[in-house]
Amino acid sequence: MNVDQMLQHCNDAVLVSFNEKELHVPVAFRILGRLLKNMVLKKPEFDKNSPTAKEFKYNTNFDFNTVQQELIKNISRFQEGEQAIKCIKHPFWGKMNSEDWNNLHWKHLDHHLKQFGV
């Protein structure tokens, strides 16, 4: 993953919380996600090389400035809290409230920004 792909990847994760990006999660992984949710969200940070949904993986490149501005816009939109968050049942993690979403996105962004030395 390069930096522009990472920015698009993070954008897509935020779009899931808006119900604007669909994930196809097999039933077995839906059960696994619900079992792991509290453990993962309570950890101080994500583990390196954690698996990701196929919908968040890219082989193409993106315009850095475009995806950077989209991520800034989406994070600002996410800050509206419950007004912006439309997904109450994540396809992998299950039931999510605004605190869960905040925790998930913070750890996810932190994980990838550290990955690229930011």
C-alpha positions in Angstrom: 0.0 0.0 0.0 1.3 3.4 -0.9 0.3 6.7 0.7 -2.4 7.6 -1.8 -3.9 4.1 -1.5 -3.8 4.4 2.2 -5.7 7.7 2.1 -8.4 6.2 -0.1 -8.5 3.2 2.2 -9.1 5.5 5.2 -11.7 7.4 3.2 -13.6 4.3 2.5 -13.6 3.2 6.1 -15.2 6.6 7.1 -17.7 6.2 4.3 -18.9 2.9 5.9 -20.0 4.9 8.9 -22.1 7.2 6.6 -23.6 4.1 4.9 -22.0 5.2 1.7 -19.6 2.3 1.2 -20.8 -1.3 1.3 -18.8 -4.2 2.6 -19.5 -7.8 1.8 -18.6 -9.8 4.9 -19.1 -13.6 5.0 -21.3 -14.9 7.9 -18.3 -16.6 9.6 -16.4 -13.3 9.7 -19.6 -11.4 10.9 -19.6 -13.7 13.9 -15.8 -13.4 14.5 -16.1 -9.6 14.3 -18.8 -9.4 16.9 -16.7 -11.6 19.2 -13.6 -9.5 18.8 -15.1 -6.1 18.7 -14.8 -5.1 22.4 -11.3 -6.6 22.7 -10.0 -4.7 19.6 -11.7 -1.4 20.5 -10.3 -1.5 24.0 -6.7 -2.0 22.9 -4.6 1.2 22.7 -3.9 0.6 19.0 -4.3 -1.7 16.1 -1.9 -4.6 15.6 0.4 -4.3 12.6 -0.6 -6.3 9.6 -4.2 -6.6 10.7 -6.5 -8.0 8.0 -8.7 -5.7 5.9 -11.8 -6.0 3.8 -11.2 -6.7 0.1 -13.2 -3.5 -0.7 -10.4 -1.5 1.0 -7.5 -2.9 -1.0 -6.3 -1.2 -4.1 -3.9 -2.0 -7.0 -4.4 1.4 -8.7 -3.0 4.8 -7.7 -5.0 7.9 -6.7 -4.3 11.6 -6.9 -2.7 12.4 -3.6 -4.2 15.9 -3.2 -7.7 14.7 -4.2 -7.8 11.8 -1.7 -6.1 13.9 1.0 -8.8 16.6 0.6 -11.6 14.0 0.6 -10.3 12.5 3.8 -10.1 15.9 5.5 -13.7 16.6 4.3 -14.9 13.2 5.5 -13.2 13.5 8.9 -14.8 17.0 9.4 -18.1 15.5 8.4 -17.7 12.6 10.8 -17.2 15.2 13.6 -20.9 16.0 13.3 -21.3 12.8 15.3 -24.7 11.1 15.3 -26.0 13.5 12.6 -23.5 12.1 10.2 -23.2 8.5 11.3 -25.8 6.4 9.6 -24.5 2.9 10.0 -25.6 1.5 13.3 -24.7 -2.1 12.4 -21.2 -2.6 10.9 -21.0 -5.6 8.6 -18.0 -7.0 10.5 -18.1 -5.4 14.0 -21.9 -5.5 14.5 -23.8 -2.9 16.5 -21.9 0.4 16.7 -22.7 3.6 18.5 -21.0 7.0 17.9 -18.4 6.3 20.6 -17.5 2.9 19.0 -17.2 4.6 15.6 -15.0 7.4 17.0 -12.7 4.8 18.7 -12.5 2.7 15.5 -11.7 5.6 13.2 -9.2 7.1 15.6 -7.3 3.9 15.9 -7.5 3.2 12.2 -6.2 6.6 11.1 -3.5 6.5 13.8 -2.4 3.0 12.7 -2.0 4.1 9.0 -0.5 7.6 9.8 2.2 5.8 12.0 2.7 3.3 9.2 3.8 6.2 6.9 5.7 8.0 9.6 3.3 10.9 10.1 
